[in-house]
Amino acid sequence: MPDLAELPHCEACALSRSRTRVVIGSGPRAPGLMVVGEAPGRQEDEGGEPFVGRSGQLLVRLISEELGLARDQYFITNVVKCRPPQNRTPRVTEVAACRPWLEAQLAYLAPDRILAVGNVAAAAVFGFTQGIGRTHGRVGHCGGVAGVATYHPAAALRGGPNVVGVMRADLQVLRSLEG
């Protein structure tokens, strides 16, 4: 398992050549919840924090309303730690290159539950092979930690209230996993 102190210097894939910075994640040690997204976008690459744009604001609001958690109460990161060019979907090789970092974060943080947002995260975290339309709300496990997959909040911004409603229902499934 890699040393997390080395993560800011990672050059395991070609994304390291086009990034501004590695977006590690943010939040407390030993969180009750770990949120895993797909990859940083432009704002995240520039600022170094995940989910800071409109989709991040929506996600934070939904987690607050449905789980009662403030942003400083959970850890949020991405499967891929560097921004893919033009915000394209990360390639399988890029996800594989970042996988050891995600596993190291999971081992170090030891969250109680995981929320995977979007297709890439659902596949990387829980091994789901079907799209998020079929796997959202489904309980999965990663490293012995239970969690749920849901739509990426960017999909909710495009898809409107129906997608937000589905995300709320998925968060209720996650809430039911509390010990």
N, C-alpha and C positions, 0 to 999 in steps of 0.2 A: 504494500500500500504506500502511495507517495506521501511525502511530508508536506502538509498543507502550507508550510512556510514558503515552499517553492512555487506554489500556484501562481503568484503574480509574474513569474518569470517563464511560465510554460511556453514551449515551442513545439508541442507534440503534433500539431497539424498546421496546415497552411493559413488558417485564420489568424495565427499569431503575427503574420506579416502585414495584415491590413487593419488590425485593431488599434484603437487608441490606448485602451487599457483592458486588463482582465477584470471582468465583473464577477467577483467572488460570491457575493451575497451579503445580506445584513440581517441582524437580529440577535437574540440572546443565545447563550450557551444553554444546552439542555431544554430546548423549547417544547411546549406541548404540541406544537404544530410546525411542520416544515412544508413550505410551499415550493414546488418545483415547476418552473416554466420551461420554455423552449430554448431561447437564446436572447442575449441582449439586443436591443434596438439602438438606433442612433443616440437618443438621449441617455440611455444607460451606458453606452460605450464612452460618451463624453464625460459623464458625471461619475461613473463607477458604481452606481447603485441600481439594482434591478427594479423593474416595474415602477418607474417614476412618471411615465406618461399617462395619457387618458385611460388606457386599459388598466394600468396599475392602480389608478385612483378608483376605478370601478371595482376591481378585485378587493382592495382594502375596505371599501364601503360594504361590499357583500359579506366579507368575513366578519366585519364588525357587527353588522345587523343580524347575521344568521348564527354566528358562533360566539358573539360577545367579546371578541378579542381585539384589542388595540394593536396598531402596527408594530409597536415595540415588544409585543408579547409572542411573536412567532418569527421564525427564520425564513427568509425568502431567497431563492437562488434560481439558477437555470441549469438545464442539462449541459448545454454548451456555454462555456464561460467567455467566449469572444464573439463579437458581432459578425455574422455572415454578411458578405457584401450585398448591398441593396435589400437587406433584411430577408433574404431568401431562406427557405427552410434548410436547417442544417443537414448536411450529407451524413450518410451512415458512418463513413470513416471519421467524420468530425465528432459524432456522438460517441463512437468507440474510443477515440482519443481522449475525450473528456470523462468517460465512464469511471476511471480510477479516482478522479478528483471528486465526483459525486459520491462514490462509495466511501471515500475518506471523510467527506463532510458528514455523511450519515453516521459513520462510526464515531466520529468525534462529538457530534451534536447530540446523538441518541434521542431523536424526537419521539414523542408518544404516538403521533399520527402524521400521515403524509397526504398532501393534496397535490395531485399532478394536474396541471392545466394544459390542455391541448393534446393533439395526437402524438407529437414527438415525446413529450414528457410521459404520457400514459404508456407508450411503448418502452421507453428507456427505464422508467422507474418500476413499472409493474409487469412488463413483458407482454402487454396487450398487443395483439396482432391485428385486430379489427379497428376501424376508425372510431373516433370519439363519439360519433352518433350512435354507435352500438355499445360502447364501453362506459359512457358517462354514468355516474352513480353506482358503478360496480365496485365492490370492495376488492382490492388487490393487496399484495404483500411484497415488501422489499426489505431484505435483511432482517426479517422477523417483525417488521413494523407494518401495521395495517394502515390502509389509506383508501382514498377514493380518487377517481379521475373525473374531471369535468371539462367543459369547454374553456378555451382560452378566452379571457375577457375581451380581446380584440374581436372575436367572433360575435360576442354579445353586442358590441358597439355597432357592428354591421348588421346583425340579425334582429336586434331590437328586443322588446319585452318578452317575447316567447323564449329566447335563449337565456335571458336573465332569470326567468322563472325556472327553467331547467337547472341552471346553476344553483339557485336557491334550494331546490329540492335535493341536488347532489350534496350541498353543504349540510343539509339536515341528515343525510345518510352518514356523512363524516362525523357529525355531532353525536350520532348514536353509538359511535365507536369509543366514546369517552369511557374511561374506567370507573 
